[in-house]
Amino acid sequence: MKIKNLTQCMLVTVLLSIGNFCFAQNPYHKDFNEFWSDLNDHYAYMNQQQINWNKVREIYEPQSEKITNQQEFIQLLEKVLNELYNGHSSLNTNLNTSNRLIPSGSDLYVEKTEGKYIIKDLRKGFGADLAGLKIGMELSKFNGKPIGPQLKPFLPKFTGTPNPKMQQYALDMLFAGTHDVKREITAFVNGKEQVFSPVSYGNSDQLLFKKVLNPNTAYIKINNSLGNRQLITEFDQTLDSLLTYKNLIIDLTETPSGGNTTVARAIMGRFTDKQLPYQTHEFDEKAYDTKRHWTEYVSPRKEIFKGNVYILVSHWTGSMGEGIALGFDGMKRAQIIGTRMAGLLGAISNFKLTETKIGFQFPTERLYHIDGIPRENFVPGILTQNIEETFEKAREIK
């Protein structure tokens, strides 16, 4: 009897151990599956970008099973986000080794043209510009190494044939650099290689800046503050002092971090005397195989500016800045002048992982111009090649 009882006790102990092992699942593996599922269920652009999300799971899930600490897990999630190849998906935490976010952490726009890496645009007043780099320069190295091989870590792994948007994303990420390494960018100057060392600068604390350009034209520059509701009051006060001008230029070339629709509608509401639509949303109800559409409107508020309006945009006009440009265009209330914008996808929602408590966000709604053009595909009515040409066009307004 004693032997039988001992055997039964040992069996119970083994079963309990197996049960405890099952419940002690690797928290990083568990959170990876939650992360993958949240994106699988809610990411709004999976079909439009032709992302093979099941292949992404196949690549990264085995890696998540071997993760042993938070740092390794953050690095893994950053790699997974590269599979989306757009700057509008990000984590709420980072490491010193993490890449800077784009476009908010970038200061130059490089394209590969006929096999050469050419600076097509510069963010005025930021590191690359202040270091002496110029639009049109050909680049040969980044941090002392050839550029091409360094793009590979940023390219999606679900495909072996990256498309131009994937290639551009990789270029943007590479030249934004990481938080822990000072950048060295090698360019050809008069046929010889020269090294430039841009310092990364933060954004201005000033919400906006105003200036009178000529007797007929006033100028307001918004400094990456579209997420700050205090901007509404400051914009109102500034606009009230400029109501008599024939022309008003609103500069959105320095709004890479986006903002919120309350601020956007408050600004646009000063330029219409009737309620008008400014953007359309589309949301997938995957559980029911249906789509929900709705249009957002701008309502008049306070005294209306009745003169001509010009909106300046750039590669650093992102998210809500892009929405304002499309809104003014859709309301037929302004001419849009500038380059293609940042092309950040959709409206984002926030999520948090159960085990590690890591927050993250990604687009869950698609956004459109009221005429049906996807926001990321919008082209300014007066298209320029770079920010210098944009400002030249602005100076012509009399």
C-alpha positions in Angstrom: 0.0 0.0 0.0 2.8 2.4 0.9 4.5 1.7 -2.5 1.2 2.2 -4.3 0.6 5.5 -2.5 4.1 6.6 -3.1 3.7 5.9 -6.8 0.4 7.8 -6.9 2.0 10.8 -5.2 4.9 10.7 -7.6 2.4 10.6 -10.6 0.5 13.6 -9.2 3.8 15.5 -8.7 4.8 14.9 -12.3 1.4 15.9 -13.6 1.5 19.1 -11.5 5.0 19.8 -12.8 3.8 19.4 -16.4 0.9 21.7 -15.7 3.2 24.3 -14.1 5.5 24.1 -17.1 2.6 24.7 -19.5 1.4 27.7 -17.5 5.0 29.0 -17.3 5.0 29.8 -21.1 7.7 32.1 -22.2 6.1 35.6 -21.7 7.9 36.9 -24.7 6.6 34.2 -26.9 3.1 34.8 -25.6 3.4 38.5 -26.2 4.8 38.0 -29.7 1.7 36.0 -30.6 -0.5 38.7 -29.1 1.4 41.4 -31.1 1.1 39.4 -34.3 -2.6 38.8 -33.7 -3.4 42.4 -33.0 -1.8 43.4 -36.2 -3.4 40.6 -38.1 -6.9 41.5 -36.8 -6.6 45.3 -37.0 -3.9 46.6 -39.3 -5.7 48.5 -42.0 -3.2 48.2 -44.9 -2.3 44.5 -45.0 -3.9 43.9 -48.4 -3.0 47.3 -49.9 0.7 46.7 -49.1 0.5 43.0 -50.1 2.1 41.9 -46.8 2.4 38.1 -46.3 1.6 38.3 -42.6 1.6 34.5 -42.1 5.1 34.4 -43.5 6.1 37.1 -41.0 4.9 34.8 -38.2 6.8 31.9 -39.7 10.0 33.9 -39.7 9.8 35.6 -36.2 7.8 33.3 -33.9 10.7 30.7 -33.5 12.9 33.6 -32.5 10.5 34.8 -29.9 10.6 31.4 -28.2 14.4 32.0 -27.5 14.0 35.5 -26.1 15.2 35.8 -22.4 14.9 39.5 -21.6 13.1 42.7 -22.4 15.8 44.2 -24.5 16.0 41.3 -26.9 12.2 41.4 -27.2 12.1 45.1 -28.1 14.7 44.4 -30.8 12.6 41.6 -32.2 9.5 43.7 -32.3 11.4 46.5 -34.1 12.4 44.0 -36.7 8.8 42.9 -37.1 7.6 46.5 -37.6 10.1 46.8 -40.5 7.8 44.3 -42.3 5.2 47.0 -42.5 7.7 49.4 -44.2 6.0 52.6 -43.1 6.8 55.1 -40.4 3.3 55.2 -38.8 3.7 52.0 -36.8 6.0 52.1 -33.7 6.6 51.1 -30.2 6.1 53.4 -27.2 9.6 52.4 -25.9 13.0 52.2 -27.4 16.6 51.4 -26.6 19.8 53.4 -27.2 20.4 51.1 -30.1 17.0 51.7 -31.6 16.6 53.5 -34.9 15.1 57.0 -34.8 11.5 57.2 -36.0 10.8 58.5 -39.5 10.0 61.1 -40.6 10.3 62.9 -37.2 13.8 61.6 -36.5 15.2 62.2 -40.0 16.8 65.3 -41.5 17.5 64.4 -45.1 15.7 62.6 -47.9 17.8 60.4 -50.1 16.7 58.5 -53.3 18.5 56.0 -55.4 18.7 57.3 -58.9 20.4 55.4 -61.7 22.4 53.5 -59.2 23.5 56.5 -57.2 22.3 57.7 -53.8 21.4 61.4 -54.2 20.2 63.9 -51.6 16.8 65.0 -53.0 15.7 67.2 -50.0 16.9 68.6 -46.7 15.1 69.5 -43.5 15.9 73.1 -43.0 17.7 74.1 -39.8 18.4 70.5 -38.8 21.7 68.5 -38.6 22.3 67.5 -42.2 21.6 71.0 -43.4 23.7 72.6 -40.7 26.6 70.2 -41.3 26.9 71.4 -44.9 25.2 68.7 -46.9 23.4 70.0 -50.0 20.5 69.0 -52.2 21.9 67.2 -55.2 25.0 65.7 -53.5 25.8 62.1 -54.3 26.5 60.0 -51.2 28.9 57.1 -51.1 29.0 55.9 -47.5 27.1 55.9 -44.2 29.2 55.6 -41.0 32.2 54.6 -43.1 30.5 51.7 -45.0 28.9 51.4 -48.4 25.2 52.2 -48.4 23.6 49.3 -50.2 24.5 46.4 -47.8 23.3 48.5 -44.9 19.8 48.7 -46.2 19.2 44.9 -45.8 18.2 45.0 -42.1 15.3 47.4 -42.8 13.9 45.5 -45.8 10.9 43.2 -45.2 11.9 39.5 -44.9 8.5 38.2 -46.2 9.6 38.9 -49.7 12.8 38.4 -51.7 11.9 41.2 -54.2 11.5 44.4 -52.3 9.5 47.1 -54.2 10.4 50.8 -54.4 8.4 51.8 -51.3 10.3 49.2 -49.3 13.6 50.4 -50.7 12.7 54.0 -49.8 11.7 53.0 -46.3 15.1 51.3 -45.8 16.9 54.4 -47.1 14.9 56.7 -44.8 15.6 54.4 -41.8 19.3 54.1 -42.5 20.0 57.8 -42.8 17.9 58.7 -39.7 20.4 56.6 -37.8 20.3 55.2 -34.3 20.2 57.0 -30.9 23.6 55.7 -29.8 25.8 56.3 -32.8 26.8 59.7 -34.2 26.3 59.7 -38.0 29.0 60.2 -40.5 27.8 60.7 -44.1 30.3 60.6 -46.9 29.5 62.7 -50.0 31.3 63.6 -53.2 32.4 67.2 -53.2 34.2 68.4 -56.4 34.8 64.8 -57.3 36.4 63.8 -53.9 34.9 62.1 -50.9 34.2 64.3 -47.9 32.8 63.2 -44.5 30.0 65.2 -42.9 28.9 64.7 -39.3 25.3 65.8 -38.7 24.2 66.4 -35.1 20.6 65.4 -34.3 18.5 68.4 -33.1 15.2 68.4 -31.3 12.1 70.3 -32.5 11.5 73.9 -31.6 9.4 74.6 -28.5 7.7 77.5 -30.3 4.2 76.5 -31.3 4.2 78.7 -34.3 6.0 81.6 -36.0 4.4 84.5 -37.9 5.9 87.0 -40.4 4.7 89.6 -42.9 6.3 88.9 -46.2 5.0 91.8 -48.2 2.1 94.3 -48.0 -0.3 91.7 -49.3 1.0 88.5 -47.8 1.4 87.1 -44.3 3.0 83.8 -43.2 2.4 81.4 -40.4 4.7 78.5 -39.7 3.5 75.7 -37.5 6.4 74.0 -35.6 5.4 70.3 -35.2 2.8 71.2 -32.6 -0.4 69.8 -34.2 -0.9 67.5 -31.2 -0.8 70.4 -28.8 -4.3 71.9 -28.1 -2.7 75.1 -26.9 -1.9 75.7 -30.6 -5.6 76.4 -31.2 -5.5 79.5 -28.9 -2.2 80.7 -30.3 -3.3 80.2 -33.9 -6.5 82.1 -33.3 -4.7 85.0 -31.8 -2.2 85.1 -34.6 -4.8 84.8 -37.4 -6.9 87.5 -35.8 -4.0 89.9 -36.3 -3.7 89.0 -40.0 -7.3 89.0 -41.2 -6.9 92.0 -43.4 -4.2 90.5 -45.6 -5.0 89.4 -49.2 -2.8 86.3 -49.0 -2.0 83.9 -46.1 0.7 81.2 -46.3 0.5 78.4 -43.8 3.7 76.5 -43.6 3.3 72.8 -42.6 6.8 71.7 -43.8 7.9 71.1 -40.2 5.0 68.9 -38.8 6.5 65.3 -39.0 5.0 64.0 -35.8 1.4 64.6 -36.9 -1.2 65.6 -34.3 -4.9 65.3 -33.6 -8.1 66.0 -35.5 -9.4 68.5 -32.9 -6.5 70.9 -33.6 -6.8 70.3 -37.3 -10.5 71.1 -37.4 -10.0 74.1 -35.2 -7.5 75.5 -37.7 -9.5 74.7 -40.8 -12.7 76.1 -39.2 -11.3 79.6 -39.5 -11.4 79.4 -43.3 -14.9 78.4 -44.2 -18.3 80.0 -43.6 -20.2 76.7 -43.9 -19.8 73.1 -42.8 -17.6 71.1 -45.3 -16.2 67.6 -45.5 -12.4 67.3 -45.1 -11.5 63.6 -45.0 -13.0 60.1 -45.3 -12.3 57.1 -43.0 -12.6 53.4 -43.8 -12.5 50.7 -41.2 -12.6 46.9 -41.8 -15.1 45.0 -39.7 -13.3 41.7 -40.3 -15.5 39.6 -38.1 -18.4 40.3 -40.4 -16.6 40.8 -43.7 -17.9 44.4 -44.0 -16.4 47.9 -44.2 -17.5 51.0 -42.3 -17.1 54.4 -44.0 -17.6 57.9 -42.5 -16.7 61.4 -43.5 -15.3 64.0 -41.1 -16.5 67.6 -41.3 -15.1 71.1 -40.5 -17.5 73.6 -39.0 -17.0 77.4 -39.1 -15.6 79.0 -36.0 -14.8 82.6 -35.0 -14.1 85.2 -37.6 -13.4 83.7 -41.0 -10.2 84.6 -43.0 -11.6 85.4 -46.5 -8.4 85.9 -48.5 -6.3 83.5 -50.5 -4.7 80.6 -48.7 -1.5 78.7 -49.6 -0.4 75.6 -47.7 3.3 74.6 -47.9 4.1 70.9 -47.4 7.3 68.8 -47.5 8.7 65.3 -47.0 8.4 66.2 -43.2 4.6 66.9 -43.4 3.3 63.9 -41.6 0.0 62.3 -40.5 -2.3 65.2 -39.3 -0.3 67.7 -41.3 -1.1 65.6 -44.4 -4.7 65.5 -43.3 -4.9 69.3 -43.0 -3.3 69.7 -46.5 -5.9 67.3 -47.9 -8.7 69.0 -46.0 -7.9 72.5 -47.4 -7.6 71.0 -50.9 -10.9 69.1 -50.5 -12.7 72.2 -49.2 -11.3 74.1 -52.3 -10.0 76.6 -49.8 -6.2 76.6 -50.5 -3.5 75.9 -53.1 -1.1 73.2 -51.9 2.5 73.8 -52.7 5.4 71.4 -52.1 6.9 68.0 -52.5 5.1 64.7 -51.9 4.4 64.4 -48.2 5.6 61.8 -45.7 3.0 59.3 -46.8 2.2 58.0 -43.3 -0.6 55.5 -43.5 -4.0 55.9 -41.9 -5.2 56.8 -38.5 -3.5 55.0 -35.6 -4.8 53.2 -32.5 -2.9 52.3 -29.4 -2.4 48.8 -27.9 -0.5 47.3 -25.0 0.9 43.8 -24.6 -0.3 41.7 -21.6 3.0 40.3 -20.2 5.6 42.9 -21.0 3.3 46.0 -20.9 5.0 47.3 -24.0 2.7 49.8 -25.8 2.6 50.2 -29.6 0.5 51.8 -32.3 -0.3 51.2 -35.9 -3.0 52.4 -38.4 -6.4 50.8 -38.0 -8.3 53.0 -40.3 -7.6 54.0 -43.9 -7.9 57.7 -44.7 -8.9 59.4 -48.0 -9.2 62.7 -49.6 -13.0 63.4 -50.0 -12.6 62.7 -53.7 -11.4 59.1 -52.9 -7.6 59.4 -53.3 -5.8 57.6 -50.5 -4.1 60.2 -48.3 -0.6 58.7 -48.9 -1.0 59.1 -52.6 -2.0 62.7 -52.6 0.1 65.0 -54.9 0.2 68.8 -54.3 -1.4 70.9 -56.9 1.8 72.9 -57.3 4.4 70.1 -57.1 8.0 71.0 -56.3 11.2 68.9 -56.2 12.5 70.0 -52.8 11.9 72.5 -49.9 14.1 75.2 -51.5 11.9 75.2 -54.6 8.8 75.3 -52.3 10.0 78.4 -50.6 10.8 80.0 -54.0 7.2 79.4 -55.1 6.0 81.0 -51.8 8.1 84.1 -52.3 6.4 84.6 -55.7 3.0 85.2 -53.9 2.3 88.9 -53.9 
